[in-house]
């Protein structure tokens, strides 16, 4: 069954990401303790600048390069040319981006941080952008060659090395050490990735000419442009939001937002990233078969809600304690933001599978418009709410933006793909959305009651979700067979026709 393949891929890809998440938690925890909300705020702005410019300068070639390498993997000469062009393009594009950031360092510092005090550090972020693109060229090669194990090791080892050296910089130099923190991570990725790419057959000595480089570079950019623009819209929106908060409310408020956003994106991104590895190519294969595509999208939405929904309920009730654990007591205001954003993530889980259909169908324009739709809604509502309500406005703005985005996406999917929700999908969405909204209200009025209720509700929905997963994957393996017997003994046997 396709569900079994998706679960297996989620487990394989997710294991490396889980280790990366744990390292990320440790990294942010130490920075929070050493530098407080202001340090986290500055680091988040540096990271947003790095991410935004890297996305723009990369032109989506990290994603398109994977496909291009995979398509010529058995052809030595063609593979050598693609490898050379991919590396050279990232080198040139990264160098250009580095120079531009350096030349605009004072303007960027004043815009993002409200003064030119950090102009030199902002300018040196350009070096991190160049290193990021060079690392992307290496990891794209490993992924295109299907060296998934090596790719996982690069992810974990580079995160570990970057964290150790980066934290040492912060420990020794305080806020000024944050620049080293940003520079070391992509440098570690390059160093670790080279260890594995060197094991691959070396490119041929024949170098492609200018015309040949253009013929290879052009289709990779064309294919990657929709992904690049969509990613750029998200990165640019986050950069604008952080800049808006920092200028209106100060760097400490930017740090509070970064804390809530970091947890939101880390845990949901972990789940979505694990699911995407298998789902996207599967959907691409069947996208022109409406019945099969609709069935696959419903299947993926059900798995996402069944697995991720209980965790979201747990986050809402335990947000204050989780914030204190992962950051410190100084970040208490971030808890309410996290609770609002987590309700929005229920709709994100449901809509995520649908959004991929436009990329799978090569409708890059619609895919980009959908990215702009959510980010535009979020930015607009935050801008309107920040002055009268303060930082807390970021929470409802995120939630409402995803609810409206979900509604727009459903209309487009029905009109363009004839998509219809299955009954189980709607039931899971209604269940988790209702419980999440109820817990949100309870958390705002009686936090201790919400903290007690959320684990109970998470356990109950987790039992339901586990049953759905078992039905989809079948009773294969000792653990699955044991759980199947447990459900049968409880008088709730598994039925295959969900």
SULQUI-V296228 format. One record per run of one state. SS is the DSSP state (~ for helix, > for strand, _ for the rest). FROM is the first residue (numbers start at 1). TO is the last residue. If there is no record, write none. Layout:
ss = [SS,SS]
from = [FROM,FROM]
to = [TO,TO]
This chain:
ss = [_,~,_,~,_,~,_,~,_,~,_,~,_,~,_,~,_,~,_,~,_,~,_,~,_,~,_,~,_,~,_]
from = [1,2,59,61,72,76,104,105,114,119,145,148,198,210,250,251,287,290,327,329,332,334,361,364,418,423,446,447,474,478,490]
to = [1,58,60,71,75,103,104,113,118,144,147,197,209,249,250,286,289,326,328,331,333,360,363,417,422,445,446,473,477,489,498]
